Amino acid sequence: MVDIEVKRTLNAPIDDVFEMLTDHGNYKQFRGIDDSELLREGDSEKNGLGAQRRIKAGPVTFFEDVTAFERPTLFEYRIVKMNPPLLKHELGRVELSDNNGKTDVRWVSVSKMRLPLIGKFLAPRLAKDGHKGFDSILRTIEKKLAA
């Protein structure tokens, strides 16, 4: 299993944080993301439920579907395809709540390794890298919104 959970309070309003987190075509603004693209718009909002995004981070490309979207408190996604196919993604969930003008964020991702033998050695590294990546995205959002 590759379980990642990041909790962070951002000194920024919830609506602004939610907007940056769900701007799928602009994830390339974050360190570690080489490219991002909105492949399919959502059903009722451009980046909402039903949207599909492609994110390239180093040698890995993710294709993700937005599976839940409740502005400005929640969105969920699932990686439907990954190159190389290291993981079977079960859930990505980002919960936001207002905290007196600040925003509490909880970001969770749950995956299983496709190759258990290799996964035994690789899973801890992927979890650590994922945690660092999610935390970096949230820190970048906070810095950009403070500017």
Secondary structure, DSSP 4 states (H G I P E B T S, - for coil): -EEEEEEEEESS-HHHHHHHHT-GGGGGGSTT--EEEEEE--SSSTTSTT-EEEEEETTEEEEEEEEEEETTTEEEEEEEEEES--EEEEEEEEEEEEETTEEEEEEEEEEEESSHHHHHHHHHHHHHHHHHHHHHHHHHHHHHHH-
